[in-house]
Amino acid sequence: MADHDDHDDESNEGRTTAPQSDYSMREVAIGTVVALIGLGVTFGIPLLVA
């Protein structure tokens, strides 16, 4: 079988996906708000309907 290595060895500095990347406080705040809204939808609506 042939080795299908379609990825370039060049690094692209414009995009990183490592979980160790630094996050700004703005990004942390947005993530917290999104999580709280998700929890509110997940648990709040069923509690209101019940």
Summary of the structure (lengths in Angstrom):
residues: 50
radius of gyration: 20.1
end to end distance: 58.3
largest distance: 58.5
contacts: 54
relative contact order: 0.07
helix: 50%
strand: 0%
